[in-house]
């Protein structure tokens, strides 16, 4: 499986259009967060919902992008 984190980094670098990113990430098969005590942060997993929140904090995607992804995920 491809890494959501890496895909969002490609988007931030301008390699992917916004509309393509929104469509693809909204359909991305997210994994459950692994609550491993050895990892205080979910930085060992690249395909969780936490990665989306982290992407906003790192300015890889905007808050508007985040809201739109969630909206599209709900529409299914």
Secondary structure, DSSP 4 states (H G I P E B T S, - for coil): ---HHHHHHHHHTTSS-HHHHHHHHHT--PBPP---TT-SSSTT-SSBHHHHHHHHHTTSS-HHHHHHHHHHHHH-
